[in-house]
Amino acid sequence: METDGGDSPASPPFATAQRWLFMMSQRYQHLLDKSTPYILNRWIAFSVIAFAYALRVYLVQGFYIVSYGLGIYILNLLIAFLSPQVDPEFQELADGDGPTLPTRRSDEFRPFVRRLPEFKFWYSLMKAFCIAFVMTFFSAFDVPVFWPILRYDGRGPDAGEGAALDRD
C-alpha cells in the first residue's frame, strides 16, 4: 500500500531529491544568518577568495574577459552600495515643498540609507568571485581579448604612439 509521501520507498526519486535540496538550502541560509554579525570575518573570507581568484588568473595567464566582466559587475555593486535608497533631490521634487524637519517624536531622521545593504553587497561579491573562480576551470570562458578595445583612451584605431604625444 502506497502512502502520499514521507520516507516510504515508494516515493518518487525527485521528491527525495527535492527534500534533500530543501534541507541543504535551509542549512545554507542558517549559516548565512549566523555569519551576519561577524562583519570583519566575512570581509576577511572575501579577501581570501578574491586573492585566490587573482592568483588563479595570474598563474593561468588567461580569463581576462571573465575578469573584465567581474570588474564591471563589482563596479555596478559598488555604485549601488554607495547610493542612497531614495535620492533626496527627487524626493524634494515629489513632495513639492522641499525638505522639512521632523515634527513628531516618531519622525526619525535617517541621514543615509543605502540602496544595497552591506550584507547583500558582501554576499553578491562572494557569489560573483566564486562563479568567476569556477569559470577559470573551463577553457570555453578563456576568450582571447584584443586589449585596445578594453583600454579606450580616446584615440582612433589607427593612431600610433606619436599621436598621443601630439594631442597633449
N, C-alpha and C positions, 0 to 999 in steps of 0.2 A: 504494500500500500504506500503510495507516494504522499508526501506532505507538501505544503505550499512553499516551503523554503527552509531556512535553517541550515543545520550542519548534516543533513541527510546525504547519503551517497548518490541519491537520485537527482540532486540539484544540478543544474547545468554548469559547465565549467566557467562560463563567462560570469555567472553570479558569484562564484568563488573568487574569481579574479577581481571583480568589482568590489567585493567586500574587502579583499586584501588591499586594493588601491585606496579605498576609503580609510582604512586603518592607517596606512602609511601617510596619507595626506594629513590625518589628524595628528600623528606623531610629529610630522614636519612642522605643522602650524604650532604645536605646543613648544617645540624648540625655538621657533621664531619668537613666540610670545615671551619665553623665558629670557631671550637674549636682548629684549628691548631696553632694559635699564642699563646695560653694560655698553655704553657708547664707545669708550676708549678701546675695549676689547674687540668690538665689531670693526672699528676702523683699522685696528692692527691686523685683524684677519683679512680685511680688504687689501691692505698694503702688501701682505704676503702673496695674495692671489694675483694682484696687479704686477708685482715683481716677477712672479713665476711666469706670467704671460709675456712680459717684456723680455725676460731671459730666453724663453722658448722662441720668440720671434727673432731675437738676435742670433741665437745659435743656429737656427734653421736657415736664416738669411732669406726669408720669404714672407708670404702672407701679409704684404703691405696693404693690399686692398681691404683686408679684414681689419687691419689696424686703422686705416683711414675711416672706414665706416664706424668703427668703435669710437674713434675720436669725435666724429660728428654727433653720434648718439650721446656721448658724455657731455658735449657742449650743449646739446638740447636739454639734458637733465640739469646741468648747472644753471642754465638760464631760468628754468622753471623753479629751481631751488632758491635762486636769489630774487625772484619776482614776487611781489605781493599777491595775495589771493584776489583782492579787489583793488583795482587801480584807483587811488584816491582822486585822480583827475577826472576820470569818467564817472565816479560816484558823485562828485560835486555837480557835474552836469546833469545827472539823473535827478538829484534832489532839487535842483533849481536854486536853492538859497545859498549854497556853499557850505563849508564846514561849520559845525556847531559844537559847542561844549556839551558835556553830559548834563542833563537837567535833573535826573533822578539818581538815587543811590544805586539802583540796579543797572544803570547805564555804565557799562565798563568800557574804558578807553583802551583799545588794543592798537598799539602803535604799528605793529608789523606782524601779519600772519602770512606765512609762506604759502605759495601755491602748491609746492611739493614739500611735504614734511621731511625731516631729516631721516627718519627710518625708511620711508619709501625711496628716498634718494639713495641711501646706502644699499637697500635691497635691490633696486634696479641696477645699480653699478655692479653689485656682486653677480647678478644673473648675466649681465652683459659680458663681464670678463670671463665667467665660466663658459658661456656659449662660445665666445671668441677663442678661448683656450682649446675647447673641444674641436672647433673648426680647424685649428692648426694641425690636426692629425689626419686630415683628409686632403689629398692633393687637388681635389676639384676646386677648392677655395683658394689655391695658390695661383691667382690670376696675375700674369705679368702686367706691370704698371709702367706706363710711359710718364716719367716723372714731370716733364714740363707741364703736363695737364694739371697735375695736383699742386704744383708750385706756381701759381699765377702771380706774376709781378708787373703786369700792365703792358709788357712789351708784346709786340706782334710775334707770330710764329717764325718769321724769317729774320728776326733781329739777332745779331750776334753779340759777342762780348762787348764790342765797342759801342753798340747802340745804347747800352745802359750808361756808359760814361758820357756820351754826347748829350743825353737827355738831362743829366744832373746839372 
